[in-house]
Amino acid sequence: MGVWFDSLNTQLTVLMTTDSGNIYKTAPNKRSFLSKIMPSPFFYLDIANLIWTSGTYAKHHEYTDERWLKDSYRALRVMERSGMDVQAEGLDILKNLDEPVVFIGNHMSTLETFVLPAFVRPYMPVTFVIKKVLVDYPVFKWVMRSRDPIVVGRGNPKEDYVKVMKEGAAHLSKGTSVIVFPQTTRAIEFDPQHFNTIGVKLAKRAGVRIVPVALKTDAWSPGKLIRDMGRIHCKRPVRFRFGEPMEVEGNGKVTHEKIADFIQSSLNEWK
């Protein structure tokens, strides 16, 4: 992946302790003194600074993959300094992938959008399927637009489907993996009834495998006035789990059920 990726991976290793090459764990004593007194203000001040800096670079077309990865690592450190205990499992699966895949996961909060690139991007190019609102946010829109995402409006399901199939397949054919959150909206509780099959259909259309991703990111809770600025619950653990790659079976129904079962069983384990 290049010298700078190797350097950043070394930095990541220093930031954490691991039981094996398969698991990331927040190193002890990462929390700052100020975050113990006021975790939410501390967190949002740091995140706001990160967004402003990255947005400025992106607006001037200077937001490279290297900078994106560094900023994702920086967001991870902000979360840890705020008191969040982060653990990611299945990293060896990412290391062993030799082709683009569709990542399909549940969607709890904004946290995963910030942190997932830190774990995935060192091993492969990646982008997101995102809601249009994310490319309209002040400042942050420049960052998201620079990642060449697949933008959906959620107002016209048929139109969104066609766009994800067309643009997603194009990304995958060029070697870029795609992260899909098939829920209609972010939710703390996982409901398979609101977990659609668009990610499975994309993988089938493009002829690639799927990597299921289970996420527990409710430490960053939704806000009452501003959805992306809720209370930070530093005592809630943050968990990521990457599953074994799956081939799409038949029409995809069985595969979809396996993904939902993987996510639900992981969430049950983390309660």
N, C-alpha and C positions, 0 to 999 in steps of 0.2 A: 504493500500500500504506500510505501514511500517513507523517507526518513522522518518527516514531521509526524506522521501517524504513529511510528514507533516511539517517538519521543513522548507523545501524548499518552500512549498506552503505559509508558514507564511512569508518568505522572499519576495516572489512575491507580497503578499498583501501589505507589507510595501512599495514596490517600486512604487505602483500605486494608483490612486484613482478610485473608481467605482461608477457608478450610481446604479448598482445592481450587484448581483452575476453573471449576464449574460454577463457583459461587462468589458473588461480591457481597461484602458486609461493611457497613460503616465502621471505621476505626473508633476505638474508645476515645473519650474526652475530646470529641470534635465540637461540642457545643460552646458557643461564646458566652461570656458573662452577661452581656446586654440582652441576649435572647432569653435568658432565664427570667429576666424582669418583665420584658414586653416582647414576646415572640412574634406576634403578628406585625407590629410596626417595624421591628428589626428586619423581618423577612421581606416585607413589601418595599422598604427603602432600598435594600440590596437588589431585589428583582427589578425595581423601577430603573435603577442605575444600569443594570445589565441590558434591559430593553432599550433604553435611550442610546447607549453606546452602540449596540448591535444594529439598531434601527438607523442610526446615522451612517454607519458604514454601508448598510444595504441600500439606503436612499441614493448614495453616490456610486452604486454598482461596484462596491469593493467588499462585498460580503461573500467570501470564499468558503469552500467546504472546510478548510482548516479553521477558519474563524468560527464557523457554526459548531464544529466539534469542541473547540475550546470553550465557547459560551455554554454549551450543554454541560460540560464538566464543571464550569463555574456555577451554573444553576444547581447542580448536584451538591456542590460544596456549600452553597447558600442554604440549601435545605438541611444539610447536616449540621451546619453551625446554628441553625434555628432550633435544633433539637430533634429533628426527624431521624429515625433509625431506618436506613435504607438497606434492603437486601434484594439481590437479583440472582436468580437461579437459571441454569441451563445455558451459561455463556459458552460452554464447549460446543453447543449446537451451532451457535453463530460462527464460531471459529472454523467449523468443519463444512460450512456451506460453500459450495463451489459454483452456485448459480443463483440468479435472483429468485425471490419468493414473494408470496403475499403474506404479510403478517396480519393476523386477525385477532383482535382483542376486545375486551370490554372497555368501557370509557367512563371513568369516575370523575376526573377533574382535569384542570389545565396542566397539572403536574407532569403527566406522562408525555405531553407534547414537548415540554422543555427537556426532559431527561432521557427519553428513549434514544435520541441520536447518540448520546454518550456511550451507550452499550452496543448499538447496531452499526453506526457509521464507520467505526474503525475497520470493519470487515467487508463492507459493501456500500455502494451508493444507495441512498434511500430517499423516499419522499412520502408525503401523506395525502390521503383523501380528507379534505377539510371543508367545513361549512364556510359559506361566503363571508360571514361576519368577521372571520379571522383575517381576511385580506382587506377589511375596511377599518379595522381598529387604528386609532392614531398611533403613529410610530411603528408599532408592532407589525403593521401591514407590510412594511417594506421588507422585513425579515421573512415573513411567510411567502411573499411574492417571489423573493429571490430563490426560494427552494423549489420552484417550478411545481407547485402542488396541483392536485386534481381538485378543483373547486366545485362544490355542489351547493345548490340553493335550498334544498329540502322542501321547496314549494311545489315542484313538479317531479314526482318520482320517476316517471317515464323518461323525462329529459335527463335527470341525474343518472339514471341507469345507463343510458346510451353514452353519456360523457365518461363515466367511470370505465365502461367496457373499452371505449375507443382510446382514451388517453392512458388508462392503466396498462392496456396491452402494449401501447407504444413505449411506455417507460420500461416495462419488463423486457421487451425485445431488445432494448438498448443496454440491458444489464442493471437497471435500477429497480430495486425492490420497492414495494408499495405497502404502507401501513394503513389498514382499514379498521375503523371502529363502526361496526354495523348497527349500532343502536340509534334510535331516532334522536336521543338527547343524552347528555351525561346523567348518570344515575348512581347513587350509592349502592342500591340493591340491584343485583343482576336478575333480569327477567328474560328468559329465553324467548318469550312471546314477542318481545320487542327487539329481538336480535335477528336482523334479516340476513339473507343469503347472498348479498351482493359480492362479498369477498370471495366466497366459494365459486360463484359464477365467473368472477374475473380470473381466478386461478385456472378454472376449466377452460375458459376462452383462450388464455395465453399459454396453456400447456405447461404450467409451473406448479411446484408444490406449495403447500401452506405450512406456515409455522404459527401455531396457536400461541397467544400471549394472555396470561392471566395477570390482572392488575388490581392492586389494592392501594389506592392513592387518596383516600378520604382525609388524610392529614391536612390537605388543602381543601377546605370545605367551600361550598358555594355561598356567595353573599346574598343578603336580602335586598340591598339596593343595587349593588353592582355584582353580577353573578360571578365574575372572576376575582373578586376581592372579599372572600369570606374569611372567617377565623382560621388561624393556623393551630391545629391540634397536635402539638409536638409529641404527645404521648402515644399517638396512633402510629403503629409501624407502617412503613411504606414497603410494598412487596411487588416484585416483578418475577414472573416465571415464564420462560420460553420452553415450549414443548417440542417433542420430536416432529420433524417434517412429515407431512401427510400428503399422499397422492389423493386426488379427487376421485372418489369411487362412484361410478355410474352417473346418475343425474346430480350427485352432490348432496343428497338428503342425508345419507348416513354420515358423510364427512362433516356436514354442518352440525349434526347431533353430537359427534365426537368432540368437536371444538367447544360446544356449549357445555358438555360434560366436564371437559378439562378445566374450563374456567370455573364452573360451579364447584367442583371438588376442591380446587385450590382455595377458593374463597371460604368454603366450609372449614378447611384446615386452618386458615389464618384467623378465624374468629376468636 
